[in-house]
């Protein structure tokens, strides 16, 4: 089952919850990012 959750804050791709698992990342500030953007930020922020 696939349920739309929202869009990535950075690249604006749609993000879904697939079979109960979020296909993205929610930050402490309640911002939603796709896995690709979250992975990029993980390495470029430091």
N, C-alpha and C positions, 0 to 999 in steps of 0.2 A: 504494500500500500504506500502511496506517495501523497503527501499533504504539503501544500505551499505554505511557507513560513514567512517569507519576505524577500527583500533584495539585498545584495551585498552593498554596504556603504561605500565601498571604493570603486568597484567595477560595474555595479548595478545588475549583476547576474541574478536570476531567481534562485532562491535557496529552498530546499525541500526537507521535510522530515520523512525518511524512508524506513518503513518498518519499525518505527519507534526511535530511530537514531537520527539526530540532526546532522545534515550534510553541510556543516559550517561551524562557525565559532561565534559565541556571544562573549563580549568582553565584560569587565567589571562595570563599565559605564552603560551596559545594556545595548551595545552597538553590535550589529550583525555583520559578519564577514564570511565570504566563501572560504573554503580550505586553501585555495591557491593564494589569495590575498593575505590571509592570516599567516601562511608559511613564509611569504615574501617579507612581511613586516617583522617577523620573528628574527630574521637575519639582518635586516637593514636598520632596525631601531638601535642596535648596539654599536 
